[in-house]
């Protein structure tokens, strides 16, 4: 997997960088975690400050465009990014109807 950064835009208000990159790979499209790890190595920052927003690949191609956000700190990322919903547990009782 080879990652090439094509653009960076500083967003001082939200204390983050908007990063666009191109990605070339051999087999299946890499996961968000794999792309975040490659971006962290390329930008020499921590993985927990990176949010991969989009990986756009064409059908049958071995390349993709990546849009990611790199925050100044993990705390800033937690403050700005929406929280993920918890997954439902199998066998849990259904909520009561109103």
C-alpha positions, -999 to +999 in steps of 0.1 A: +000+000+000+014+034-010+000+067+002+008+100-014-005+133+002-019+156-025-031+184-003-033+199+032-055+227+044-051+242+078-084+248+098-073+269+127-108+274+142-112+236+147-075+230+153-072+204+126-058+198+091-079+186+062-058+161+043-064+147+008-043+118-005-041+092-032-038+056-022-026+026-043-030-009-032-026-045-045-056-064-032-088-052-014-093-016-005-076-010+029-097-003+060-100+030+077-076+018+104-050+008+079-052+041+061-050+060+095-019+040+104-003+049+070-012+086+074+002+087+109+035+074+097+036+098+067+026+129+089+046+117+119+017+120+143-004+097+165-031+074+150-056+086+177-056+121+162-067+110+127-102+105+114-105+090+079-137+105+065-138+089+030-120+064+009-132+067-027-122+038-050-134+030-085-147-003-095-119-027-105-091-001-098-063-004-074-062+032-064-084+054-043-088+090-031-086+096+007-101+124+027-090+126+063-089+150+093-058+153+115-065+170+148-040+188+170-047+165+199-068+135+208-089+156+232-097+180+204-108+151+182-131+138+210-146+173+215-154+179+178-162+145+162-196+129+167-198+100+192-204+065+178-236+048+188-233+017+210-241-015+192-272-034+204-265-064+225-281-097+214-308-110+238-311-076+256-347-067+265-365-043+242-372-008+255-407-003+269-433+012+246-448+045+256 
